[in-house]
Amino acid sequence: MYSDKVMDHFRNPRNVGEIVDPDGVGQVGNPKCGDIMKIYIKVENDIIRDIRFKTFGCASAIASSSMATEMVKGKPLREAWDLSNRAVAAALDGLPPVKMHCSLLAEEAIHQAINDYRERMGLEPWKEGPGHFAELEEHGH
Ligand code: FES
């Protein structure tokens, strides 16, 4: 059911933990399954210098968090914002269709952490694109 990459990131998740003095924090929960993901970021010159996550959730959610943090680490905030859950799933060599919504948790938590940072800096939060919400509607649990 799961690719080798999903199993690898589930068994050895990268960037697990928390940042003591973060510049931004994002936390999202999936109301249907009750899974929760928290992401901490450290930002320097608009670049994500460090990122950690804690996920209380299924294998797909943990593997997606791990892969997503690897993909945005060292990247400019705008590029990190544009990372879609589909890109994360593709980097994991795919997720079973019923598990795609689990990867959305990582995308949302990164968005929240970025907007938390922007608000702390006195900047306007960025808005989700319309495609994002279409996907949220379609992924009933
Ligand atoms: S995030 Fe809840 S089942 Fe995967």
Residues whose N, C-alpha, C, O or C-beta is under 5 A from the ligand:
A	BS01	FES	N30 C33 D35 G57 C58 A61 C102
